[in-house]
Structure formats: C-alpha cells, structure tokens
Amino acid sequence: MSKKEKEQTVSIDGEEYKVADLTETQVTLVNHVTDLDRKISSSKFNLDQLTIGRNACMEMLVKEMEEET
C-alpha cells in the first residue's frame, strides 16, 4: 500500500477496526448500519419538511377561517 492510500477503518462503540480485518458478515452488517443511518437521516429531513408544510397549510386555513367571520 502506498503512503497516499489510507487503510479503511470503521468506528464501532469508540473502537477503530480495520475493514480488511472484518469478516464478510461484519462488513455486510457495517454496510447495513451505514445505509440505515443514511435512511434515518433522510426520513428525519422529510418529516421536518412535511411538518413545516402541514403547519403552513394550517396557518393558511386558520387565516381563511378568520377572514370568513
């Protein structure tokens, strides 16, 4: 390995592990956890957008109802 290439590592519970030392099953599980973390983050972002949109619509509805009376 050249000096420019850095060995891939993964941090699990504060411990660093070399990916090359992991079993195939462990690598697969690391990949699942990484993908699930990404999906959770994306879902939280989408929930924030949906909540903001719902709140904006509710504010518009309340305004419309107030204008009617």
Secondary structure as GFF3:
##gff-version 3
##sequence-region A 1 69
A	DSSP	beta_strand	9	12	.	.	.	ID=ss1
A	DSSP	beta_strand	15	18	.	.	.	ID=ss2
A	DSSP	three_ten_helix	19	21	.	.	.	ID=ss3
A	DSSP	alpha_helix	24	68	.	.	.	ID=ss4
###
